[in-house]
């Protein structure tokens, strides 16, 4: 990945201090400790006059990497011609007049909690460009086919929140799990802080929570290292990192930028709150069963535990890159290995959040980076078998719940073929504005890029019908 801090000897002093601090602790915290300061603090311009009361303390993004077929899930077209409507049947939901796919029976039973936006659209049919679009609300700067992540990208939601609302309690502003979106040399954009710099990157968890012995060992003190010893080591490091004059006295008014990162790591280690969230062994086995004893279900359970301890943004990647990229065997893949665990896991998440009183303050979003072609076997530029659906960004669906979302409704429509919006299209920028406004952040907030240029946080408008129930 391109980096802006390359130099002759290959390491900066603050990077050396990072290595030294990790060694002193006997820990590795690359997902926690950034290496550079961010651009200057954002400057709000005043709230927009919109009818959306901020209620979300946290957002869980359930990301269906590769792109879910909208026609085979939440926007079925049973009256479309053969070759478009597909093999699956629609089934009635708990809300009269709304139907979902037959392989989503548990979500269908909870349709009164869900709002489906069926007219999302954007211009990018490449996975990497589209992922950046969905996870940042912006088009990737200089986008071209398979343009990998760089520090010129826009920040993901967690990173923007971290820059706008910096924390000092050791709780990260964002966690992405259980997979890192990368294939060979291709690193998916939209997973990082982009131009805000590495110190605002969300944590990347790359372990399956369903595997035996899962935990985040790096967030606990090593055996034999007590809090008192840790405190002494931090004091020594503070002294080494401080500016020292020729008499051995710290220089007044000067400090090393890395001191803040040290403080954040230190606070986290002593609090133990996040470490405990990763210990799924203390959950009721029956509840774990409800989520499903698989990567999808246990990752969603972990997401609930993370928002419970105060993490604002949690992204759950349901699968590895392109898992939902059904160029071949679309219906078999969806029926056998994709829809059932998603149906079960997301349903359990909604029930669990509701039972704990967290659904009213947690916005849940289920989306892929785009949809799939209306015509089965139709290629839009990729190798596509006769039983597959190719990439399609002209219209697709996303599902929302919690944090004031009015369930039991469908917002927007696609045409009778599921090919284009038949009503107002909503853009990824509108999804981003919905996330930010739900969390009480003004979408007009100004950030600064690496060249100190003013950048608007978001150019979209919140999808207010999600909360009002009236199409805008």
Order of alpha helices (4+ residues) and beta strands (2+ residues): alpha-beta-beta-beta-alpha-beta-alpha-alpha-beta-beta-beta-beta-alpha-alpha-alpha-alpha-alpha-beta-alpha-alpha-beta-beta-beta-beta-beta-alpha-beta-beta-alpha
